[in-house]
Amino acid sequence: MGYVVADLPTTEYATIVVDTVDWLEKLLMAEVAHRAGKATIDDIGFGRGYQSLEKLWKEVLNGLGFLWNQGRNIVFTCHETVDKFADPEGDGYNYYRPALHRNGSSCVTEWCDEVLFCKHRRVSRKADDGKRTVAVAGERIIICNNTQAIEAKNRLGMPDELPMSIESFYGFIQKPEISK
């Protein structure tokens, strides 16, 4: 995997996008299995495959950190999954989190400055028959801070949510200056 990152420092691009990081993780899992001479990461046994996955994630993130230290933006997109939280102080609940294995998810979310969740605001209205209430998708928004239902974070002091537009970020980010 290191050869891919090694080629990137010569780029003139100010922003590097990995679309999607959950599919990158599948490639990393296959690489871990290949290195161990196994068909899948689960064939390694005793959780050692996932420990190796965490180490490989750290290698990839260190390579991307090299680009970040040059002043480049690194953007990951990721699908979401619904997970269950068993609250020891009350009722359990479901929440959205990145669709990564827990080892990979902890590495990636710790490394990232912002973990944002994009969604439609749900709006309800009366159906045409006037009897039922139906939910419709409202405006697209970005959730910027952790809630019980959504894993998110930001280190830029963003509000809990923003409209989904690049202009929403202008007050929080600055244009990268690329060092060569």
Secondary structure as a PSIPRED ss2 file (coil, helix, strand):
# PSIPRED VFORMAT (PSIPRED V4.0)

   1 M C   1.000  0.000  0.000
   2 G H   0.000  1.000  0.000
   3 Y H   0.000  1.000  0.000
   4 V H   0.000  1.000  0.000
   5 V H   0.000  1.000  0.000
   6 A H   0.000  1.000  0.000
   7 D H   0.000  1.000  0.000
   8 L H   0.000  1.000  0.000
   9 P H   0.000  1.000  0.000
  10 T H   0.000  1.000  0.000
  11 T C   1.000  0.000  0.000
  12 E C   1.000  0.000  0.000
  13 Y C   1.000  0.000  0.000
  14 A C   1.000  0.000  0.000
  15 T E   0.000  0.000  1.000
  16 I E   0.000  0.000  1.000
  17 V E   0.000  0.000  1.000
  18 V E   0.000  0.000  1.000
  19 D E   0.000  0.000  1.000
  20 T C   1.000  0.000  0.000
  21 V H   0.000  1.000  0.000
  22 D H   0.000  1.000  0.000
  23 W H   0.000  1.000  0.000
  24 L H   0.000  1.000  0.000
  25 E H   0.000  1.000  0.000
  26 K H   0.000  1.000  0.000
  27 L H   0.000  1.000  0.000
  28 L H   0.000  1.000  0.000
  29 M H   0.000  1.000  0.000
  30 A H   0.000  1.000  0.000
  31 E H   0.000  1.000  0.000
  32 V H   0.000  1.000  0.000
  33 A H   0.000  1.000  0.000
  34 H H   0.000  1.000  0.000
  35 R H   0.000  1.000  0.000
  36 A H   0.000  1.000  0.000
  37 G C   1.000  0.000  0.000
  38 K C   1.000  0.000  0.000
  39 A C   1.000  0.000  0.000
  40 T C   1.000  0.000  0.000
  41 I H   0.000  1.000  0.000
  42 D H   0.000  1.000  0.000
  43 D H   0.000  1.000  0.000
  44 I H   0.000  1.000  0.000
  45 G C   1.000  0.000  0.000
  46 F C   1.000  0.000  0.000
  47 G C   1.000  0.000  0.000
  48 R H   0.000  1.000  0.000
  49 G H   0.000  1.000  0.000
  50 Y H   0.000  1.000  0.000
  51 Q H   0.000  1.000  0.000
  52 S H   0.000  1.000  0.000
  53 L H   0.000  1.000  0.000
  54 E H   0.000  1.000  0.000
  55 K H   0.000  1.000  0.000
  56 L H   0.000  1.000  0.000
  57 W H   0.000  1.000  0.000
  58 K H   0.000  1.000  0.000
  59 E H   0.000  1.000  0.000
  60 V H   0.000  1.000  0.000
  61 L H   0.000  1.000  0.000
  62 N H   0.000  1.000  0.000
  63 G H   0.000  1.000  0.000
  64 L H   0.000  1.000  0.000
  65 G H   0.000  1.000  0.000
  66 F H   0.000  1.000  0.000
  67 L H   0.000  1.000  0.000
  68 W H   0.000  1.000  0.000
  69 N H   0.000  1.000  0.000
  70 Q C   1.000  0.000  0.000
  71 G C   1.000  0.000  0.000
  72 R C   1.000  0.000  0.000
  73 N E   0.000  0.000  1.000
  74 I E   0.000  0.000  1.000
  75 V E   0.000  0.000  1.000
  76 F E   0.000  0.000  1.000
  77 T E   0.000  0.000  1.000
  78 C C   1.000  0.000  0.000
  79 H C   1.000  0.000  0.000
  80 E E   0.000  0.000  1.000
  81 T E   0.000  0.000  1.000
  82 V E   0.000  0.000  1.000
  83 D E   0.000  0.000  1.000
  84 K E   0.000  0.000  1.000
  85 F E   0.000  0.000  1.000
  86 A C   1.000  0.000  0.000
  87 D C   1.000  0.000  0.000
  88 P C   1.000  0.000  0.000
  89 E C   1.000  0.000  0.000
  90 G C   1.000  0.000  0.000
  91 D C   1.000  0.000  0.000
  92 G C   1.000  0.000  0.000
  93 Y E   0.000  0.000  1.000
  94 N E   0.000  0.000  1.000
  95 Y E   0.000  0.000  1.000
  96 Y E   0.000  0.000  1.000
  97 R E   0.000  0.000  1.000
  98 P E   0.000  0.000  1.000
  99 A C   1.000  0.000  0.000
 100 L C   1.000  0.000  0.000
 101 H C   1.000  0.000  0.000
 102 R H   0.000  1.000  0.000
 103 N H   0.000  1.000  0.000
 104 G H   0.000  1.000  0.000
 105 S H   0.000  1.000  0.000
 106 S H   0.000  1.000  0.000
 107 C H   0.000  1.000  0.000
 108 V H   0.000  1.000  0.000
 109 T H   0.000  1.000  0.000
 110 E H   0.000  1.000  0.000
 111 W H   0.000  1.000  0.000
 112 C C   1.000  0.000  0.000
 113 D C   1.000  0.000  0.000
 114 E C   1.000  0.000  0.000
 115 V E   0.000  0.000  1.000
 116 L C   1.000  0.000  0.000
 117 F E   0.000  0.000  1.000
 118 C E   0.000  0.000  1.000
 119 K E   0.000  0.000  1.000
 120 H E   0.000  0.000  1.000
 121 R E   0.000  0.000  1.000
 122 R E   0.000  0.000  1.000
 123 V E   0.000  0.000  1.000
 124 S E   0.000  0.000  1.000
 125 R E   0.000  0.000  1.000
 126 K E   0.000  0.000  1.000
 127 A C   1.000  0.000  0.000
 128 D C   1.000  0.000  0.000
 129 D C   1.000  0.000  0.000
 130 G C   1.000  0.000  0.000
 131 K C   1.000  0.000  0.000
 132 R C   1.000  0.000  0.000
 133 T E   0.000  0.000  1.000
 134 V E   0.000  0.000  1.000
 135 A E   0.000  0.000  1.000
 136 V E   0.000  0.000  1.000
 137 A E   0.000  0.000  1.000
 138 G E   0.000  0.000  1.000
 139 E E   0.000  0.000  1.000
 140 R E   0.000  0.000  1.000
 141 I E   0.000  0.000  1.000
 142 I E   0.000  0.000  1.000
 143 I E   0.000  0.000  1.000
 144 C C   1.000  0.000  0.000
 145 N C   1.000  0.000  0.000
 146 N C   1.000  0.000  0.000
 147 T C   1.000  0.000  0.000
 148 Q C   1.000  0.000  0.000
 149 A C   1.000  0.000  0.000
 150 I E   0.000  0.000  1.000
 151 E C   1.000  0.000  0.000
 152 A C   1.000  0.000  0.000
 153 K E   0.000  0.000  1.000
 154 N C   1.000  0.000  0.000
 155 R C   1.000  0.000  0.000
 156 L C   1.000  0.000  0.000
 157 G C   1.000  0.000  0.000
 158 M C   1.000  0.000  0.000
 159 P C   1.000  0.000  0.000
 160 D C   1.000  0.000  0.000
 161 E E   0.000  0.000  1.000
 162 L E   0.000  0.000  1.000
 163 P E   0.000  0.000  1.000
 164 M C   1.000  0.000  0.000
 165 S C   1.000  0.000  0.000
 166 I H   0.000  1.000  0.000
 167 E H   0.000  1.000  0.000
 168 S H   0.000  1.000  0.000
 169 F H   0.000  1.000  0.000
 170 Y C   1.000  0.000  0.000
 171 G C   1.000  0.000  0.000
 172 F C   1.000  0.000  0.000
 173 I C   1.000  0.000  0.000
 174 Q C   1.000  0.000  0.000
 175 K C   1.000  0.000  0.000
 176 P C   1.000  0.000  0.000
 177 E C   1.000  0.000  0.000
 178 I C   1.000  0.000  0.000
 179 S C   1.000  0.000  0.000
 180 K C   1.000  0.000  0.000
